[in-house]
Amino acid sequence: MAFWLMKSEPDTWSWDQQVKKGVEPWSGVRNHAAAGHLRAMAKGDKAFFYHSNEGREIVGIVEIVKTAYPDPTDETGKFVCVDVRADKAFKKPVTLAQIKADKNLAGMALIKFSRLSVQPVTESEWHYINKLGGL
C-alpha cells in the first residue's frame, strides 16, 4: 500500500462533503506531476485529506476505491481522476504550522512542494501524522 496527500479547498470540496457523499471522483487536477501521482495510485491506497488555503490542515483519511481513469471534467482528455471514499476523520486536525515546526517532518513533500495538490507521503510520515491526529 502507498500513502498520499490530496489537497482540496474546503469552500470547493470539504471533508464534511466527502463524508456525506461517500464515494466521489477526485477530479480537476491539472498539474502533470500531480496527475502522475493519481496514475500511480492503487485500489486500497490511503491518502490524507488536506484542507488547503482555508484551514491548511489534514482533517482525515480517504481510501482510493477506483484507480485512474479519464477525468470527465477535462476537455483536453490529458488528465485523470480517481475515486475516493472517506475512511477516518482525525480526532484533531494536523496543521501545516505543526508540520513545518516538526523536525521529524522536515523532508515531507507538503513542505518541499507546497503547491502540488497530490503528493506522496512516506510510511514513517504517515504513521507519525496519524498519531498527531489522534488515530
N, C-alpha and C positions, 0 to 999 in steps of 0.2 A: 504494500500500500504506500502511496505517495501522499504528501501533505502540501497544502496550498493556502494562499490567502487571496480572497476575492473582495474587491472594493466596490461599494455602492454608496451613492449619495442618498442619505435617508429621506430626503424630500422627493426623490425619484423612485427608489425602491428600498424599503426599510426592512429590518429584521422582523418586525411585527407583521408586515405584509407577507413576507416569506413564510412565516409560521402559519398564517391564516390561509394562504394559497395552497400550501403543501408542496407539490412538485411544480417547478417553474423553469423555463429556459433562462439561462444566463446569457442574454443577448446584448448586442450593442457594442461589443468590444471592437475597436477599430485600430488597435496598435498591433503591428505584426509580431512583436516579441510576446505580448500578452496572448495573442491568438495561438502562437506556438505552444504556450503553456496549456491552453484549452485543448489543443490537439493531443497533448501528451497525457491528459487525464484518463484514468481508467475507472470503470464502474467500481464503486466501493471506496474510492479515494475520498479523503476528507479535506475540507477547506474551512479556514476561519472566515467568518462573515464580518467584514470591517466597514464601519460607517466612516466614509471619507467626508472631507470638507466640514460638515457639521458633526461634532462629536469626536471625530478622529479616535475611534476606539474599536477594539474587537469585542463583539457582543454575543457571538455564538458560533456554532459549527454547522456546516451543511455537508451533505453527502452527495457525491456525484452518482446519479442514478441512470444517466444516459450519456454515452460518450459523444464526442464531437460530431456534429452534422451541420449542413449549411445553415447559416443564420438567416432566418426569414426576414429580418429587418435590414439586411444588407443587399442593396440593389445591384452591387457590383459582382456578387457571388464569390468574393475572395475570402470572406470571413466565416467563422464557425461559432457555434454556441454549444453548450452542454446543458443538460437538465440537472437541477439540484433540488434537494429536499432538506428542509430544516431538520437537524438532528438533536442538538442540545443548545440551550441558552446558557451563557455564562452566568454564574451567580453574582459576579461583579465584573463589569467591563474592564478590559485591559487597555489603557490609553496609550496613545502614541508617545506622550510625555514620559510615561513609565518605561516604555520600551527603550526610548532614547537614553534614559538615565541609567539603564541596567547594563553593566559591563558584560553580562552573560549573553546579551542580545546585540552586541555591537556590530556583529557581522551580518545581521538579518537583512534580507532583501528589502524589507519595508523601509529601512534606513538608507541603504545604498542606492536603491532605485525607487525613490519615493513616489514618482509619478506613474509607475507601472501598475495597472489595475488588476492584473492577475499575475501572481508570482509564487515561486516555490518557497516552502518552509522546510527546514531540516527537521529530522526526527527529534533531535535534542531540543530545538526551539519549540517544536510542537508540544512536547511533554512539559517543558518549563512554563510556557504560556498557559497551558491548561491548568496548571497548579495556581498560577497567579489569578486566573479567572474563577477559581473555586471548584474546579472539576477534578 
